[in-house]
Amino acid sequence: MSLSGSLIWLGILQAVIYLLFIRAIDLYEREPLRYVIPVFVWGFTVATTVSLVFNTLFQLTLSSVTSVKTASFFTAVVEAPVVEECSKGAALLLIFFIAYLARRRSGLVEFAGVMDGIVYGSAVGFGFAIAEDLLYGLQFGPETFIVRRIFGGFAHASFTSLTGIGIGLVPLVNNRMLKGILPVLGLLGAIVLHAAFNFTATVFGPIGYLVLFCVILVYVVVIIVWLAVERRAIREELRDEVPQGTITSQEYAMLPSYFRRTGYYLGLVFTGNLMTWFRVRRLHATAVDLALAKRLARRTGSPGSMDRVRLLRRKILDLREKATVRAVF
């Protein structure tokens, strides 16, 4: 049995759409594609290759001393979740340290918070899932590929998001021990969740997808709650920027609401004010960065976070000054 070229490309397109969707619902501080795409590619290539090698070796070794059925069960429920979540989690650690080094140069924090962890965890999960589904489809036929794509496309994303959340919380805490514990707890949570799903699917068959549905519901709820937390942070942290002149009262009313901002941007585009649209979007994005940076500085009190607040406030004022100069000339 084999997969048609059109089915393969449809599956890859679906994975890319999932990736762009999960990045898009990060409403207030979207992660740069220069970080998101490599994480997706890591899941598709490196994590899949590492997992395939170790899973095969484990199953062959165990099947030499026990039955093939027993070896398959322990591979799926015990070994695979550990290897696969560690291989996917390695990409998140790598991008976290790359983002950290970039922050030291630019002052920007690109991997901080629950939503950032979900985006990066989902990205590597989507890449891994499509590669795994292609392998299963080539082995068991197009029906298996289609079922896994329809019902399990978000499985690895939801598992590895726990690792991402653990890493994303690191910049938000000041306790050094907690900084080390959180990523480990996130990884352990991802492994347990993955193992629970594999156990249910192995023992009870399609009922495993009901368990996965519940997991995805929790995944959605976490996203909604965190976006509400970020919206509240933007409102609270930017309140005192209005009397200081960093932002206007109109911007303060608009920035916490994604839909109000989007409607304003669409109005600029449809009226042909493309330069204003570009400039305002950049200014608003910097203002949101300022709000989240102030929250981070309030939590940690580190000199670096305070420096970033000052840098972003200065950047907003510089953007306004440049806009005024352009308007004059």
BELQUI-V577826 format. One line per field, one symbol per residue. psi: psi as a letter, one per 40 degrees, with the letter a starting at -180 (. if undefined). burial: 1 if it has 24 or more other C-alpha atoms within 12 Angstrom, else 0. A space follows every 10 residues. Layout:
psi->???
burial->???
This chain:
psi->iiiidddddd dddddddddd ddddegddgi ihdedddddd ddddcddddd dddddddddd ddeeeaiddd dddddddddd dddddddddd dddddddddd dddddeehhe ghiddddddd dddddddddd ddddddddde iddddddddd dedecdddde dddddddded eeiehddddd dddddddddd dddddddddd dddebedddd dddddddddd dddddddddd dddddddede eddeediidd dddddehddd dddddddddd eegddddddd dddddddddd dddddddddd eidddddddd dddddddddd dddddddd.
burial->0010001100 1101110111 0110111111 1000111111 1111111111 1101100110 0000000000 1111111111 1111111111 1110110011 0000001111 1111111111 1111111111 1111111000 0101110110 0111111111 1111111111 1110000000 0111011111 1111111110 0000000110 1100110010 0010011001 1011111110 1000011000 1101111100 1001100000 0000011011 1011111111 1111111000 0001110111 0110111011 000000000
